[in-house]
Amino acid sequence: MWTPDLTDSANALELTGELTLATVADWHQRLQAARRHGELPERIDLSGVDRADTSALALLLEIESWARAAGTSIRWTSPPHALRVLADLTQAAELLNWTNEDSAS
């Protein structure tokens, strides 16, 4: 589950577990609270995501939109292969600024 300190010196967050329709609302609520406190991370590591569906893409795109509205960007690292395939198929990879190197990071 999600328990990182978003104010750590690396300003990074690791998402772990499932990012599915069953869990994405909870993730959204937690990240929205962090955003309200000005704690949106600069880097989000997706290597710990072991299951994802299209609702995960909706969450990631929402986070990306928050960053853009704040004049910053998110550096997404290590998206799992299945999530990367979904992002490529839906053209969300371009909106998330994922490059081929990201899938290997």
C-alpha positions as semicolon CSV with decimal commas, in nm:
position;residue;x (nm);y (nm);z (nm)
1;M;0,000;0,000;0,000
2;W;0,101;0,364;-0,032
3;T;0,283;0,512;0,266
4;P;0,572;0,726;0,136
5;D;0,682;1,059;0,270
6;L;0,624;1,288;-0,024
7;T;0,851;1,552;0,120
8;D;1,165;1,338;0,118
9;S;1,481;1,486;-0,028
10;A;1,448;1,293;-0,352
11;N;1,095;1,433;-0,405
12;A;0,997;1,093;-0,541
13;L;0,710;0,853;-0,493
14;E;0,680;0,483;-0,564
15;L;0,340;0,346;-0,658
16;T;0,305;-0,020;-0,564
17;G;0,049;-0,295;-0,589
18;E;-0,262;-0,271;-0,801
19;L;-0,373;0,029;-1,001
20;T;-0,713;-0,097;-1,107
21;L;-1,073;0,015;-1,097
22;A;-1,095;-0,136;-0,748
23;T;-0,805;0,071;-0,611
24;V;-0,762;0,381;-0,825
25;A;-1,018;0,591;-0,632
26;D;-0,818;0,541;-0,312
27;W;-0,493;0,629;-0,490
28;H;-0,658;0,938;-0,636
29;Q;-0,782;1,051;-0,297
30;R;-0,438;1,009;-0,137
31;L;-0,256;1,185;-0,419
32;Q;-0,515;1,463;-0,425
33;A;-0,449;1,521;-0,054
34;A;-0,074;1,537;-0,122
35;R;-0,139;1,783;-0,404
36;R;-0,343;2,007;-0,173
37;H;-0,045;2,018;0,061
38;G;0,193;2,107;-0,223
39;E;0,361;1,768;-0,207
40;L;0,325;1,645;-0,564
41;P;0,647;1,458;-0,640
42;E;0,878;1,531;-0,933
43;R;0,935;1,161;-1,003
44;I;0,698;0,867;-0,976
45;D;0,838;0,515;-0,992
46;L;0,593;0,262;-1,135
47;S;0,816;-0,045;-1,100
48;G;0,615;-0,171;-0,802
49;V;0,285;-0,178;-0,990
50;D;0,202;-0,543;-1,037
51;R;-0,141;-0,504;-1,196
52;A;-0,297;-0,216;-1,389
53;D;-0,589;-0,146;-1,615
54;T;-0,715;0,154;-1,809
55;S;-0,829;0,325;-1,490
56;A;-0,458;0,343;-1,399
57;L;-0,398;0,546;-1,713
58;A;-0,678;0,782;-1,613
59;L;-0,510;0,834;-1,276
60;L;-0,167;0,893;-1,427
61;L;-0,309;1,138;-1,680
62;E;-0,484;1,325;-1,397
63;I;-0,159;1,349;-1,202
64;E;0,018;1,471;-1,516
65;S;-0,250;1,739;-1,562
66;W;-0,200;1,855;-1,203
67;A;0,171;1,890;-1,264
68;R;0,119;2,083;-1,587
69;A;-0,129;2,315;-1,416
70;A;0,137;2,381;-1,152
71;G;0,394;2,456;-1,423
72;T;0,599;2,143;-1,359
73;S;0,618;1,793;-1,496
74;I;0,631;1,441;-1,360
75;R;0,913;1,207;-1,449
76;W;0,759;0,861;-1,474
77;T;1,005;0,575;-1,429
78;S;0,984;0,201;-1,491
79;P;0,627;0,160;-1,613
80;P;0,541;-0,212;-1,620
81;H;0,522;-0,367;-1,965
82;A;0,144;-0,421;-1,956
83;L;0,082;-0,059;-1,853
84;R;0,320;0,061;-2,122
85;V;0,130;-0,141;-2,384
86;L;-0,200;0,011;-2,270
87;A;-0,049;0,358;-2,283
88;D;0,089;0,299;-2,632
89;L;-0,242;0,162;-2,761
90;T;-0,439;0,456;-2,626
91;Q;-0,176;0,717;-2,716
92;A;-0,150;0,806;-2,348
93;A;0,225;0,738;-2,360
94;E;0,271;1,058;-2,557
95;L;0,059;1,256;-2,310
96;L;0,267;1,116;-2,023
97;N;0,589;1,197;-2,207
98;W;0,698;0,834;-2,193
99;T;0,983;0,746;-2,418
100;N;1,119;0,404;-2,508
101;E;1,388;0,453;-2,246
102;D;1,121;0,489;-1,976
103;S;1,002;0,133;-2,029
104;A;1,352;0,006;-1,959
105;S;1,429;0,238;-1,664
